[in-house]
Amino acid sequence: MSSNTAVSPGLAIVRKIAVAGVFLVIVVLLLLWLAGTFHRKIRTDTAGVRAGRSVGDAVLVPVEVVRVPATETAVGTVRAVHEA
């Protein structure tokens, strides 16, 4: 009575890929869960909203988004901030 315990090379590769795929899915789902993807972060009901406070005689102006490029100019050579 001999049992065939040898696994063909093709089946071993498929098994390794399947295990890696399952592990990858578990890790991705865990990261999504830790990031809060599966629950609401902002309440949709407005029951807890209260009226704003009075501003008195202050002048109100509309808000405007201004985009400013975040660049710096420098003269000379580029060097590391902290040199060894």
mmCIF file of the N, C-alpha and C atoms, coordinates in Angstrom:
data_MODEL
# 
_entry.id   MODEL 
# 
loop_
_atom_site.group_PDB 
_atom_site.id 
_atom_site.type_symbol 
_atom_site.label_atom_id 
_atom_site.label_alt_id 
_atom_site.label_comp_id 
_atom_site.label_asym_id 
_atom_site.label_entity_id 
_atom_site.label_seq_id 
_atom_site.pdbx_PDB_ins_code 
_atom_site.Cartn_x 
_atom_site.Cartn_y 
_atom_site.Cartn_z 
_atom_site.occupancy 
_atom_site.B_iso_or_equiv 
_atom_site.pdbx_formal_charge 
_atom_site.auth_seq_id 
_atom_site.auth_comp_id 
_atom_site.auth_asym_id 
_atom_site.auth_atom_id 
_atom_site.pdbx_PDB_model_num 
ATOM 1   N N  . MET A 1 1  ? 0.825   -1.183 0.000   1.00 0.00 ? 1  MET A N  1 
ATOM 2   C CA . MET A 1 1  ? 0.000   0.000  0.000   1.00 0.00 ? 1  MET A CA 1 
ATOM 3   C C  . MET A 1 1  ? 0.868   1.245  0.000   1.00 0.00 ? 1  MET A C  1 
ATOM 4   N N  . SER A 1 2  ? 0.934   1.838  -1.093  1.00 0.00 ? 2  SER A N  1 
ATOM 5   C CA . SER A 1 2  ? 1.696   3.087  -1.167  1.00 0.00 ? 2  SER A CA 1 
ATOM 6   C C  . SER A 1 2  ? 0.738   4.213  -1.551  1.00 0.00 ? 2  SER A C  1 
ATOM 7   N N  . SER A 1 3  ? 0.889   5.306  -0.890  1.00 0.00 ? 3  SER A N  1 
ATOM 8   C CA . SER A 1 3  ? 0.039   6.458  -1.203  1.00 0.00 ? 3  SER A CA 1 
ATOM 9   C C  . SER A 1 3  ? 0.858   7.484  -1.956  1.00 0.00 ? 3  SER A C  1 
ATOM 10  N N  . ASN A 1 4  ? 0.223   8.133  -2.897  1.00 0.00 ? 4  ASN A N  1 
ATOM 11  C CA . ASN A 1 4  ? 0.905   9.120  -3.727  1.00 0.00 ? 4  ASN A CA 1 
ATOM 12  C C  . ASN A 1 4  ? 0.856   10.466 -3.009  1.00 0.00 ? 4  ASN A C  1 
ATOM 13  N N  . THR A 1 5  ? 1.950   10.817 -2.318  1.00 0.00 ? 5  THR A N  1 
ATOM 14  C CA . THR A 1 5  ? 1.987   12.078 -1.580  1.00 0.00 ? 5  THR A CA 1 
ATOM 15  C C  . THR A 1 5  ? 2.738   13.164 -2.330  1.00 0.00 ? 5  THR A C  1 
ATOM 16  N N  . ALA A 1 6  ? 3.296   12.838 -3.475  1.00 0.00 ? 6  ALA A N  1 
ATOM 17  C CA . ALA A 1 6  ? 4.032   13.832 -4.261  1.00 0.00 ? 6  ALA A CA 1 
ATOM 18  C C  . ALA A 1 6  ? 3.043   14.753 -4.967  1.00 0.00 ? 6  ALA A C  1 
ATOM 19  N N  . VAL A 1 7  ? 3.349   16.036 -4.929  1.00 0.00 ? 7  VAL A N  1 
ATOM 20  C CA . VAL A 1 7  ? 2.496   17.031 -5.572  1.00 0.00 ? 7  VAL A CA 1 
ATOM 21  C C  . VAL A 1 7  ? 3.187   17.477 -6.847  1.00 0.00 ? 7  VAL A C  1 
ATOM 22  N N  . SER A 1 8  ? 2.433   17.569 -7.917  1.00 0.00 ? 8  SER A N  1 
ATOM 23  C CA . SER A 1 8  ? 3.038   17.988 -9.179  1.00 0.00 ? 8  SER A CA 1 
ATOM 24  C C  . SER A 1 8  ? 3.526   19.434 -9.073  1.00 0.00 ? 8  SER A C  1 
ATOM 25  N N  . PRO A 1 9  ? 4.558   19.799 -9.822  1.00 0.00 ? 9  PRO A N  1 
ATOM 26  C CA . PRO A 1 9  ? 5.115   21.159 -9.735  1.00 0.00 ? 9  PRO A CA 1 
ATOM 27  C C  . PRO A 1 9  ? 4.102   22.241 -10.118 1.00 0.00 ? 9  PRO A C  1 
ATOM 28  N N  . GLY A 1 10 ? 3.252   21.945 -11.073 1.00 0.00 ? 10 GLY A N  1 
ATOM 29  C CA . GLY A 1 10 ? 2.243   22.931 -11.480 1.00 0.00 ? 10 GLY A CA 1 
ATOM 30  C C  . GLY A 1 10 ? 1.244   23.207 -10.370 1.00 0.00 ? 10 GLY A C  1 
ATOM 31  N N  . LEU A 1 11 ? 0.841   22.162 -9.676  1.00 0.00 ? 11 LEU A N  1 
ATOM 32  C CA . LEU A 1 11 ? -0.110  22.322 -8.578  1.00 0.00 ? 11 LEU A CA 1 
ATOM 33  C C  . LEU A 1 11 ? 0.518   23.067 -7.405  1.00 0.00 ? 11 LEU A C  1 
ATOM 34  N N  . ALA A 1 12 ? 1.797   22.850 -7.175  1.00 0.00 ? 12 ALA A N  1 
ATOM 35  C CA . ALA A 1 12 ? 2.487   23.554 -6.084  1.00 0.00 ? 12 ALA A CA 1 
ATOM 36  C C  . ALA A 1 12 ? 2.545   25.053 -6.359  1.00 0.00 ? 12 ALA A C  1 
ATOM 37  N N  . ILE A 1 13 ? 2.785   25.427 -7.604  1.00 0.00 ? 13 ILE A N  1 
ATOM 38  C CA . ILE A 1 13 ? 2.831   26.853 -7.965  1.00 0.00 ? 13 ILE A CA 1 
ATOM 39  C C  . ILE A 1 13 ? 1.455   27.484 -7.812  1.00 0.00 ? 13 ILE A C  1 
ATOM 40  N N  . VAL A 1 14 ? 0.427   26.786 -8.263  1.00 0.00 ? 14 VAL A N  1 
ATOM 41  C CA . VAL A 1 14 ? -0.945  27.298 -8.133  1.00 0.00 ? 14 VAL A CA 1 
ATOM 42  C C  . VAL A 1 14 ? -1.301  27.471 -6.665  1.00 0.00 ? 14 VAL A C  1 
ATOM 43  N N  . ARG A 1 15 ? -0.903  26.522 -5.832  1.00 0.00 ? 15 ARG A N  1 
ATOM 44  C CA . ARG A 1 15 ? -1.188  26.608 -4.401  1.00 0.00 ? 15 ARG A CA 1 
ATOM 45  C C  . ARG A 1 15 ? -0.477  27.815 -3.777  1.00 0.00 ? 15 ARG A C  1 
ATOM 46  N N  . LYS A 1 16 ? 0.784   28.048 -4.161  1.00 0.00 ? 16 LYS A N  1 
ATOM 47  C CA . LYS A 1 16 ? 1.525   29.193 -3.633  1.00 0.00 ? 16 LYS A CA 1 
ATOM 48  C C  . LYS A 1 16 ? 0.883   30.516 -4.051  1.00 0.00 ? 16 LYS A C  1 
ATOM 49  N N  . ILE A 1 17 ? 0.467   30.590 -5.304  1.00 0.00 ? 17 ILE A N  1 
ATOM 50  C CA . ILE A 1 17 ? -0.189  31.811 -5.791  1.00 0.00 ? 17 ILE A CA 1 
ATOM 51  C C  . ILE A 1 17 ? -1.510  32.026 -5.070  1.00 0.00 ? 17 ILE A C  1 
ATOM 52  N N  . ALA A 1 18 ? -2.263  30.964 -4.842  1.00 0.00 ? 18 ALA A N  1 
ATOM 53  C CA . ALA A 1 18 ? -3.546  31.081 -4.148  1.00 0.00 ? 18 ALA A CA 1 
ATOM 54  C C  . ALA A 1 18 ? -3.344  31.543 -2.706  1.00 0.00 ? 18 ALA A C  1 
ATOM 55  N N  . VAL A 1 19 ? -2.362  30.995 -2.022  1.00 0.00 ? 19 VAL A N  1 
ATOM 56  C CA . VAL A 1 19 ? -2.090  31.400 -0.639  1.00 0.00 ? 19 VAL A CA 1 
ATOM 57  C C  . VAL A 1 19 ? -1.664  32.865 -0.597  1.00 0.00 ? 19 VAL A C  1 
ATOM 58  N N  . ALA A 1 20 ? -0.800  33.281 -1.530  1.00 0.00 ? 20 ALA A N  1 
ATOM 59  C CA . ALA A 1 20 ? -0.365  34.674 -1.583  1.00 0.00 ? 20 ALA A CA 1 
ATOM 60  C C  . ALA A 1 20 ? -1.542  35.609 -1.879  1.00 0.00 ? 20 ALA A C  1 
ATOM 61  N N  . GLY A 1 21 ? -2.429  35.182 -2.773  1.00 0.00 ? 21 GLY A N  1 
ATOM 62  C CA . GLY A 1 21 ? -3.605  35.991 -3.104  1.00 0.00 ? 21 GLY A CA 1 
ATOM 63  C C  . GLY A 1 21 ? -4.542  36.153 -1.918  1.00 0.00 ? 21 GLY A C  1 
ATOM 64  N N  . VAL A 1 22 ? -4.787  35.076 -1.204  1.00 0.00 ? 22 VAL A N  1 
ATOM 65  C CA . VAL A 1 22 ? -5.654  35.143 -0.019  1.00 0.00 ? 22 VAL A CA 1 
ATOM 66  C C  . VAL A 1 22 ? -5.022  36.047 1.036   1.00 0.00 ? 22 VAL A C  1 
ATOM 67  N N  . PHE A 1 23 ? -3.717  35.900 1.249   1.00 0.00 ? 23 PHE A N  1 
ATOM 68  C CA . PHE A 1 23 ? -3.014  36.750 2.213   1.00 0.00 ? 23 PHE A CA 1 
ATOM 69  C C  . PHE A 1 23 ? -3.111  38.210 1.811   1.00 0.00 ? 23 PHE A C  1 
ATOM 70  N N  . LEU A 1 24 ? -2.943  38.509 0.512   1.00 0.00 ? 24 LEU A N  1 
ATOM 71  C CA . LEU A 1 24 ? -3.028  39.885 0.029   1.00 0.00 ? 24 LEU A CA 1 
ATOM 72  C C  . LEU A 1 24 ? -4.420  40.468 0.254   1.00 0.00 ? 24 LEU A C  1 
ATOM 73  N N  . VAL A 1 25 ? -5.450  39.697 -0.022  1.00 0.00 ? 25 VAL A N  1 
ATOM 74  C CA . VAL A 1 25 ? -6.820  40.162 0.194   1.00 0.00 ? 25 VAL A CA 1 
ATOM 75  C C  . VAL A 1 25 ? -7.070  40.445 1.672   1.00 0.00 ? 25 VAL A C  1 
ATOM 76  N N  . ILE A 1 26 ? -6.580  39.580 2.544   1.00 0.00 ? 26 ILE A N  1 
ATOM 77  C CA . ILE A 1 26 ? -6.763  39.783 3.982   1.00 0.00 ? 26 ILE A CA 1 
ATOM 78  C C  . ILE A 1 26 ? -6.055  41.048 4.437   1.00 0.00 ? 26 ILE A C  1 
ATOM 79  N N  . VAL A 1 27 ? -4.839  41.279 3.963   1.00 0.00 ? 27 VAL A N  1 
ATOM 80  C CA . VAL A 1 27 ? -4.088  42.479 4.359   1.00 0.00 ? 27 VAL A CA 1 
ATOM 81  C C  . VAL A 1 27 ? -4.781  43.737 3.856   1.00 0.00 ? 27 VAL A C  1 
ATOM 82  N N  . VAL A 1 28 ? -5.242  43.732 2.612   1.00 0.00 ? 28 VAL A N  1 
ATOM 83  C CA . VAL A 1 28 ? -5.925  44.913 2.058   1.00 0.00 ? 28 VAL A CA 1 
ATOM 84  C C  . VAL A 1 28 ? -7.214  45.193 2.826   1.00 0.00 ? 28 VAL A C  1 
ATOM 85  N N  . LEU A 1 29 ? -7.993  44.164 3.113   1.00 0.00 ? 29 LEU A N  1 
ATOM 86  C CA . LEU A 1 29 ? -9.227  44.363 3.873   1.00 0.00 ? 29 LEU A CA 1 
ATOM 87  C C  . LEU A 1 29 ? -8.944  44.874 5.283   1.00 0.00 ? 29 LEU A C  1 
ATOM 88  N N  . LEU A 1 30 ? -7.893  44.378 5.912   1.00 0.00 ? 30 LEU A N  1 
ATOM 89  C CA . LEU A 1 30 ? -7.521  44.847 7.242   1.00 0.00 ? 30 LEU A CA 1 
ATOM 90  C C  . LEU A 1 30 ? -7.114  46.315 7.204   1.00 0.00 ? 30 LEU A C  1 
ATOM 91  N N  . LEU A 1 31 ? -6.330  46.707 6.227   1.00 0.00 ? 31 LEU A N  1 
ATOM 92  C CA . LEU A 1 31 ? -5.929  48.112 6.110   1.00 0.00 ? 31 LEU A CA 1 
ATOM 93  C C  . LEU A 1 31 ? -7.128  49.013 5.844   1.00 0.00 ? 31 LEU A C  1 
ATOM 94  N N  . LEU A 1 32 ? -8.041  48.572 4.991   1.00 0.00 ? 32 LEU A N  1 
ATOM 95  C CA . LEU A 1 32 ? -9.252  49.367 4.730   1.00 0.00 ? 32 LEU A CA 1 
ATOM 96  C C  . LEU A 1 32 ? -10.096 49.494 5.990   1.00 0.00 ? 32 LEU A C  1 
ATOM 97  N N  . TRP A 1 33 ? -10.199 48.422 6.761   1.00 0.00 ? 33 TRP A N  1 
ATOM 98  C CA . TRP A 1 33 ? -10.971 48.467 8.003   1.00 0.00 ? 33 TRP A CA 1 
ATOM 99  C C  . TRP A 1 33 ? -10.322 49.420 9.004   1.00 0.00 ? 33 TRP A C  1 
ATOM 100 N N  . LEU A 1 34 ? -8.993  49.352 9.116   1.00 0.00 ? 34 LEU A N  1 
ATOM 101 C CA . LEU A 1 34 ? -8.300  50.253 10.039  1.00 0.00 ? 34 LEU A CA 1 
ATOM 102 C C  . LEU A 1 34 ? -8.394  51.703 9.593   1.00 0.00 ? 34 LEU A C  1 
ATOM 103 N N  . ALA A 1 35 ? -8.511  51.953 8.305   1.00 0.00 ? 35 ALA A N  1 
ATOM 104 C CA . ALA A 1 35 ? -8.642  53.311 7.793   1.00 0.00 ? 35 ALA A CA 1 
ATOM 105 C C  . ALA A 1 35 ? -10.069 53.837 7.939   1.00 0.00 ? 35 ALA A C  1 
ATOM 106 N N  . GLY A 1 36 ? -11.005 52.989 8.323   1.00 0.00 ? 36 GLY A N  1 
ATOM 107 C CA . GLY A 1 36 ? -12.373 53.441 8.542   1.00 0.00 ? 36 GLY A CA 1 
ATOM 108 C C  . GLY A 1 36 ? -13.231 53.451 7.296   1.00 0.00 ? 36 GLY A C  1 
ATOM 109 N N  . THR A 1 37 ? -12.902 52.651 6.322   1.00 0.00 ? 37 THR A N  1 
ATOM 110 C CA . THR A 1 37 ? -13.641 52.638 5.067   1.00 0.00 ? 37 THR A CA 1 
ATOM 111 C C  . THR A 1 37 ? -15.047 52.066 5.230   1.00 0.00 ? 37 THR A C  1 
ATOM 112 N N  . PHE A 1 38 ? -15.239 51.179 6.162   1.00 0.00 ? 38 PHE A N  1 
ATOM 113 C CA . PHE A 1 38 ? -16.495 50.449 6.253   1.00 0.00 ? 38 PHE A CA 1 
ATOM 114 C C  . PHE A 1 38 ? -17.504 51.053 7.217   1.00 0.00 ? 38 PHE A C  1 
ATOM 115 N N  . HIS A 1 39 ? -17.281 52.275 7.692   1.00 0.00 ? 39 HIS A N  1 
ATOM 116 C CA . HIS A 1 39 ? -18.293 52.934 8.510   1.00 0.00 ? 39 HIS A CA 1 
ATOM 117 C C  . HIS A 1 39 ? -18.328 54.422 8.188   1.00 0.00 ? 39 HIS A C  1 
ATOM 118 N N  . ARG A 1 40 ? -19.469 55.035 8.439   1.00 0.00 ? 40 ARG A N  1 
ATOM 119 C CA . ARG A 1 40 ? -19.640 56.454 8.136   1.00 0.00 ? 40 ARG A CA 1 
ATOM 120 C C  . ARG A 1 40 ? -18.849 57.292 9.122   1.00 0.00 ? 40 ARG A C  1 
ATOM 121 N N  . LYS A 1 41 ? -18.252 58.357 8.606   1.00 0.00 ? 41 LYS A N  1 
ATOM 122 C CA . LYS A 1 41 ? -17.473 59.240 9.456   1.00 0.00 ? 41 LYS A CA 1 
ATOM 123 C C  . LYS A 1 41 ? -18.218 60.541 9.756   1.00 0.00 ? 41 LYS A C  1 
ATOM 124 N N  . ILE A 1 42 ? -19.144 60.904 8.888   1.00 0.00 ? 42 ILE A N  1 
ATOM 125 C CA . ILE A 1 42 ? -19.894 62.143 9.048   1.00 0.00 ? 42 ILE A CA 1 
ATOM 126 C C  . ILE A 1 42 ? -21.366 61.793 9.190   1.00 0.00 ? 42 ILE A C  1 
ATOM 127 N N  . ARG A 1 43 ? -21.972 62.341 10.228  1.00 0.00 ? 43 ARG A N  1 
ATOM 128 C CA . ARG A 1 43 ? -23.393 62.056 10.444  1.00 0.00 ? 43 ARG A CA 1 
ATOM 129 C C  . ARG A 1 43 ? -24.209 62.769 9.378   1.00 0.00 ? 43 ARG A C  1 
ATOM 130 N N  . THR A 1 44 ? -25.229 62.082 8.876   1.00 0.00 ? 44 THR A N  1 
ATOM 131 C CA . THR A 1 44 ? -26.059 62.664 7.833   1.00 0.00 ? 44 THR A CA 1 
ATOM 132 C C  . THR A 1 44 ? -27.302 63.342 8.392   1.00 0.00 ? 44 THR A C  1 
ATOM 133 N N  . ASP A 1 45 ? -27.645 63.062 9.639   1.00 0.00 ? 45 ASP A N  1 
ATOM 134 C CA . ASP A 1 45 ? -28.821 63.715 10.198  1.00 0.00 ? 45 ASP A CA 1 
ATOM 135 C C  . ASP A 1 45 ? -28.441 65.118 10.672  1.00 0.00 ? 45 ASP A C  1 
ATOM 136 N N  . THR A 1 46 ? -29.425 66.018 10.701  1.00 0.00 ? 46 THR A N  1 
ATOM 137 C CA . THR A 1 46 ? -29.166 67.405 11.099  1.00 0.00 ? 46 THR A CA 1 
ATOM 138 C C  . THR A 1 46 ? -29.812 67.731 12.438  1.00 0.00 ? 46 THR A C  1 
ATOM 139 N N  . ALA A 1 47 ? -30.121 66.724 13.232  1.00 0.00 ? 47 ALA A N  1 
ATOM 140 C CA . ALA A 1 47 ? -30.797 66.964 14.506  1.00 0.00 ? 47 ALA A CA 1 
ATOM 141 C C  . ALA A 1 47 ? -29.900 67.712 15.486  1.00 0.00 ? 47 ALA A C  1 
ATOM 142 N N  . GLY A 1 48 ? -28.602 67.493 15.434  1.00 0.00 ? 48 GLY A N  1 
ATOM 143 C CA . GLY A 1 48 ? -27.702 68.111 16.396  1.00 0.00 ? 48 GLY A CA 1 
ATOM 144 C C  . GLY A 1 48 ? -27.166 69.465 15.957  1.00 0.00 ? 48 GLY A C  1 
ATOM 145 N N  . VAL A 1 49 ? -27.604 69.976 14.810  1.00 0.00 ? 49 VAL A N  1 
ATOM 146 C CA . VAL A 1 49 ? -27.091 71.246 14.309  1.00 0.00 ? 49 VAL A CA 1 
ATOM 147 C C  . VAL A 1 49 ? -27.819 72.386 15.004  1.00 0.00 ? 49 VAL A C  1 
ATOM 148 N N  . ARG A 1 50 ? -27.030 73.311 15.536  1.00 0.00 ? 50 ARG A N  1 
ATOM 149 C CA . ARG A 1 50 ? -27.650 74.472 16.169  1.00 0.00 ? 50 ARG A CA 1 
ATOM 150 C C  . ARG A 1 50 ? -27.376 75.708 15.330  1.00 0.00 ? 50 ARG A C  1 
ATOM 151 N N  . ALA A 1 51 ? -28.146 76.734 15.549  1.00 0.00 ? 51 ALA A N  1 
ATOM 152 C CA . ALA A 1 51 ? -28.007 77.963 14.771  1.00 0.00 ? 51 ALA A CA 1 
ATOM 153 C C  . ALA A 1 51 ? -26.682 78.637 15.109  1.00 0.00 ? 51 ALA A C  1 
ATOM 154 N N  . GLY A 1 52 ? -26.145 79.365 14.135  1.00 0.00 ? 52 GLY A N  1 
ATOM 155 C CA . GLY A 1 52 ? -24.891 80.072 14.338  1.00 0.00 ? 52 GLY A CA 1 
ATOM 156 C C  . GLY A 1 52 ? -25.074 81.258 15.263  1.00 0.00 ? 52 GLY A C  1 
ATOM 157 N N  . ARG A 1 53 ? -23.968 81.792 15.749  1.00 0.00 ? 53 ARG A N  1 
ATOM 158 C CA . ARG A 1 53 ? -24.050 82.932 16.659  1.00 0.00 ? 53 ARG A CA 1 
ATOM 159 C C  . ARG A 1 53 ? -24.143 84.233 15.872  1.00 0.00 ? 53 ARG A C  1 
ATOM 160 N N  . SER A 1 54 ? -24.595 85.227 16.508  1.00 0.00 ? 54 SER A N  1 
ATOM 161 C CA . SER A 1 54 ? -24.758 86.538 15.888  1.00 0.00 ? 54 SER A CA 1 
ATOM 162 C C  . SER A 1 54 ? -23.390 87.189 15.714  1.00 0.00 ? 54 SER A C  1 
ATOM 163 N N  . VAL A 1 55 ? -23.205 87.879 14.605  1.00 0.00 ? 55 VAL A N  1 
ATOM 164 C CA . VAL A 1 55 ? -21.941 88.570 14.366  1.00 0.00 ? 55 VAL A CA 1 
ATOM 165 C C  . VAL A 1 55 ? -22.044 90.058 14.688  1.00 0.00 ? 55 VAL A C  1 
ATOM 166 N N  . GLY A 1 56 ? -23.205 90.471 15.122  1.00 0.00 ? 56 GLY A N  1 
ATOM 167 C CA . GLY A 1 56 ? -23.370 91.881 15.489  1.00 0.00 ? 56 GLY A CA 1 
ATOM 168 C C  . GLY A 1 56 ? -23.313 92.779 14.267  1.00 0.00 ? 56 GLY A C  1 
ATOM 169 N N  . ASP A 1 57 ? -22.563 93.879 14.381  1.00 0.00 ? 57 ASP A N  1 
ATOM 170 C CA . ASP A 1 57 ? -22.497 94.827 13.279  1.00 0.00 ? 57 ASP A CA 1 
ATOM 171 C C  . ASP A 1 57 ? -21.248 94.620 12.418  1.00 0.00 ? 57 ASP A C  1 
ATOM 172 N N  . ALA A 1 58 ? -20.653 93.448 12.487  1.00 0.00 ? 58 ALA A N  1 
ATOM 173 C CA . ALA A 1 58 ? -19.460 93.161 11.691  1.00 0.00 ? 58 ALA A CA 1 
ATOM 174 C C  . ALA A 1 58 ? -19.821 93.066 10.212  1.00 0.00 ? 58 ALA A C  1 
ATOM 175 N N  . VAL A 1 59 ? -18.885 93.437 9.374   1.00 0.00 ? 59 VAL A N  1 
ATOM 176 C CA . VAL A 1 59 ? -19.093 93.366 7.937   1.00 0.00 ? 59 VAL A CA 1 
ATOM 177 C C  . VAL A 1 59 ? -18.700 91.965 7.453   1.00 0.00 ? 59 VAL A C  1 
ATOM 178 N N  . LEU A 1 60 ? -19.597 91.326 6.738   1.00 0.00 ? 60 LEU A N  1 
ATOM 179 C CA . LEU A 1 60 ? -19.342 89.994 6.210   1.00 0.00 ? 60 LEU A CA 1 
ATOM 180 C C  . LEU A 1 60 ? -18.925 90.103 4.751   1.00 0.00 ? 60 LEU A C  1 
ATOM 181 N N  . VAL A 1 61 ? -17.904 89.364 4.389   1.00 0.00 ? 61 VAL A N  1 
ATOM 182 C CA . VAL A 1 61 ? -17.436 89.347 3.009   1.00 0.00 ? 61 VAL A CA 1 
ATOM 183 C C  . VAL A 1 61 ? -17.376 87.906 2.538   1.00 0.00 ? 61 VAL A C  1 
ATOM 184 N N  . PRO A 1 62 ? -17.557 87.681 1.251   1.00 0.00 ? 62 PRO A N  1 
ATOM 185 C CA . PRO A 1 62 ? -17.489 86.298 0.755   1.00 0.00 ? 62 PRO A CA 1 
ATOM 186 C C  . PRO A 1 62 ? -16.051 85.768 0.809   1.00 0.00 ? 62 PRO A C  1 
ATOM 187 N N  . VAL A 1 63 ? -15.942 84.477 1.007   1.00 0.00 ? 63 VAL A N  1 
ATOM 188 C CA . VAL A 1 63 ? -14.639 83.825 1.076   1.00 0.00 ? 63 VAL A CA 1 
ATOM 189 C C  . VAL A 1 63 ? -14.188 83.479 -0.332  1.00 0.00 ? 63 VAL A C  1 
ATOM 190 N N  . GLU A 1 64 ? -12.903 83.636 -0.583  1.00 0.00 ? 64 GLU A N  1 
ATOM 191 C CA . GLU A 1 64 ? -12.353 83.346 -1.898  1.00 0.00 ? 64 GLU A CA 1 
ATOM 192 C C  . GLU A 1 64 ? -11.123 82.452 -1.727  1.00 0.00 ? 64 GLU A C  1 
ATOM 193 N N  . VAL A 1 65 ? -11.047 81.403 -2.533  1.00 0.00 ? 65 VAL A N  1 
ATOM 194 C CA . VAL A 1 65 ? -9.901  80.502 -2.487  1.00 0.00 ? 65 VAL A CA 1 
ATOM 195 C C  . VAL A 1 65 ? -8.808  81.090 -3.363  1.00 0.00 ? 65 VAL A C  1 
ATOM 196 N N  . VAL A 1 66 ? -7.622  81.262 -2.787  1.00 0.00 ? 66 VAL A N  1 
ATOM 197 C CA . VAL A 1 66 ? -6.479  81.773 -3.527  1.00 0.00 ? 66 VAL A CA 1 
ATOM 198 C C  . VAL A 1 66 ? -5.399  80.703 -3.515  1.00 0.00 ? 66 VAL A C  1 
ATOM 199 N N  . ARG A 1 67 ? -4.969  80.265 -4.677  1.00 0.00 ? 67 ARG A N  1 
ATOM 200 C CA . ARG A 1 67 ? -3.920  79.247 -4.770  1.00 0.00 ? 67 ARG A CA 1 
ATOM 201 C C  . ARG A 1 67 ? -2.596  79.940 -5.041  1.00 0.00 ? 67 ARG A C  1 
ATOM 202 N N  . VAL A 1 68 ? -1.626  79.653 -4.177  1.00 0.00 ? 68 VAL A N  1 
ATOM 203 C CA . VAL A 1 68 ? -0.298  80.233 -4.301  1.00 0.00 ? 68 VAL A CA 1 
ATOM 204 C C  . VAL A 1 68 ? 0.697   79.098 -4.493  1.00 0.00 ? 68 VAL A C  1 
ATOM 205 N N  . PRO A 1 69 ? 1.559   79.188 -5.498  1.00 0.00 ? 69 PRO A N  1 
ATOM 206 C CA . PRO A 1 69 ? 2.527   78.103 -5.672  1.00 0.00 ? 69 PRO A CA 1 
ATOM 207 C C  . PRO A 1 69 ? 3.508   78.047 -4.510  1.00 0.00 ? 69 PRO A C  1 
ATOM 208 N N  . ALA A 1 70 ? 3.839   76.840 -4.092  1.00 0.00 ? 70 ALA A N  1 
ATOM 209 C CA . ALA A 1 70 ? 4.741   76.644 -2.963  1.00 0.00 ? 70 ALA A CA 1 
ATOM 210 C C  . ALA A 1 70 ? 6.146   76.364 -3.484  1.00 0.00 ? 70 ALA A C  1 
ATOM 211 N N  . THR A 1 71 ? 6.807   77.400 -3.966  1.00 0.00 ? 71 THR A N  1 
ATOM 212 C CA . THR A 1 71 ? 8.171   77.251 -4.461  1.00 0.00 ? 71 THR A CA 1 
ATOM 213 C C  . THR A 1 71 ? 9.057   78.273 -3.786  1.00 0.00 ? 71 THR A C  1 
ATOM 214 N N  . GLU A 1 72 ? 10.331  77.973 -3.772  1.00 0.00 ? 72 GLU A N  1 
ATOM 215 C CA . GLU A 1 72 ? 11.306  78.898 -3.225  1.00 0.00 ? 72 GLU A CA 1 
ATOM 216 C C  . GLU A 1 72 ? 12.401  79.101 -4.249  1.00 0.00 ? 72 GLU A C  1 
ATOM 217 N N  . THR A 1 73 ? 12.935  80.297 -4.283  1.00 0.00 ? 73 THR A N  1 
ATOM 218 C CA . THR A 1 73 ? 14.061  80.550 -5.160  1.00 0.00 ? 73 THR A CA 1 
ATOM 219 C C  . THR A 1 73 ? 15.329  80.594 -4.322  1.00 0.00 ? 73 THR A C  1 
ATOM 220 N N  . ALA A 1 74 ? 16.425  80.173 -4.908  1.00 0.00 ? 74 ALA A N  1 
ATOM 221 C CA . ALA A 1 74 ? 17.696  80.175 -4.201  1.00 0.00 ? 74 ALA A CA 1 
ATOM 222 C C  . ALA A 1 74 ? 18.816  80.484 -5.191  1.00 0.00 ? 74 ALA A C  1 
ATOM 223 N N  . VAL A 1 75 ? 19.834  81.138 -4.701  1.00 0.00 ? 75 VAL A N  1 
ATOM 224 C CA . VAL A 1 75 ? 20.996  81.451 -5.522  1.00 0.00 ? 75 VAL A CA 1 
ATOM 225 C C  . VAL A 1 75 ? 22.149  80.583 -5.049  1.00 0.00 ? 75 VAL A C  1 
ATOM 226 N N  . GLY A 1 76 ? 22.900  80.037 -5.976  1.00 0.00 ? 76 GLY A N  1 
ATOM 227 C CA . GLY A 1 76 ? 24.057  79.248 -5.596  1.00 0.00 ? 76 GLY A CA 1 
ATOM 228 C C  . GLY A 1 76 ? 23.848  77.784 -5.925  1.00 0.00 ? 76 GLY A C  1 
ATOM 229 N N  . THR A 1 77 ? 24.623  76.955 -5.253  1.00 0.00 ? 77 THR A N  1 
ATOM 230 C CA . THR A 1 77 ? 24.546  75.514 -5.492  1.00 0.00 ? 77 THR A CA 1 
ATOM 231 C C  . THR A 1 77 ? 23.577  74.867 -4.520  1.00 0.00 ? 77 THR A C  1 
ATOM 232 N N  . VAL A 1 78 ? 23.094  73.716 -4.928  1.00 0.00 ? 78 VAL A N  1 
ATOM 233 C CA . VAL A 1 78 ? 22.183  72.961 -4.073  1.00 0.00 ? 78 VAL A CA 1 
ATOM 234 C C  . VAL A 1 78 ? 23.016  72.123 -3.122  1.00 0.00 ? 78 VAL A C  1 
ATOM 235 N N  . ARG A 1 79 ? 22.780  72.286 -1.829  1.00 0.00 ? 79 ARG A N  1 
ATOM 236 C CA . ARG A 1 79 ? 23.510  71.525 -0.818  1.00 0.00 ? 79 ARG A CA 1 
ATOM 237 C C  . ARG A 1 79 ? 22.524  70.984 0.210   1.00 0.00 ? 79 ARG A C  1 
ATOM 238 N N  . ALA A 1 80 ? 22.942  69.938 0.886   1.00 0.00 ? 80 ALA A N  1 
ATOM 239 C CA . ALA A 1 80 ? 22.106  69.335 1.914   1.00 0.00 ? 80 ALA A CA 1 
ATOM 240 C C  . ALA A 1 80 ? 22.002  70.279 3.101   1.00 0.00 ? 80 ALA A C  1 
ATOM 241 N N  . VAL A 1 81 ? 20.853  70.232 3.785   1.00 0.00 ? 81 VAL A N  1 
ATOM 242 C CA . VAL A 1 81 ? 20.661  71.084 4.965   1.00 0.00 ? 81 VAL A CA 1 
ATOM 243 C C  . VAL A 1 81 ? 21.605  70.651 6.075   1.00 0.00 ? 81 VAL A C  1 
ATOM 244 N N  . HIS A 1 82 ? 21.705  69.363 6.292   1.00 0.00 ? 82 HIS A N  1 
ATOM 245 C CA . HIS A 1 82 ? 22.590  68.819 7.320   1.00 0.00 ? 82 HIS A CA 1 
ATOM 246 C C  . HIS A 1 82 ? 23.659  67.982 6.639   1.00 0.00 ? 82 HIS A C  1 
ATOM 247 N N  . GLU A 1 83 ? 24.883  68.412 6.702   1.00 0.00 ? 83 GLU A N  1 
ATOM 248 C CA . GLU A 1 83 ? 25.976  67.657 6.108   1.00 0.00 ? 83 GLU A CA 1 
ATOM 249 C C  . GLU A 1 83 ? 26.747  66.910 7.177   1.00 0.00 ? 83 GLU A C  1 
ATOM 250 N N  . ALA A 1 84 ? 27.233  65.777 6.814   1.00 0.00 ? 84 ALA A N  1 
ATOM 251 C CA . ALA A 1 84 ? 27.980  64.955 7.781   1.00 0.00 ? 84 ALA A CA 1 
ATOM 252 C C  . ALA A 1 84 ? 29.376  65.490 8.000   1.00 0.00 ? 84 ALA A C  1 
# 
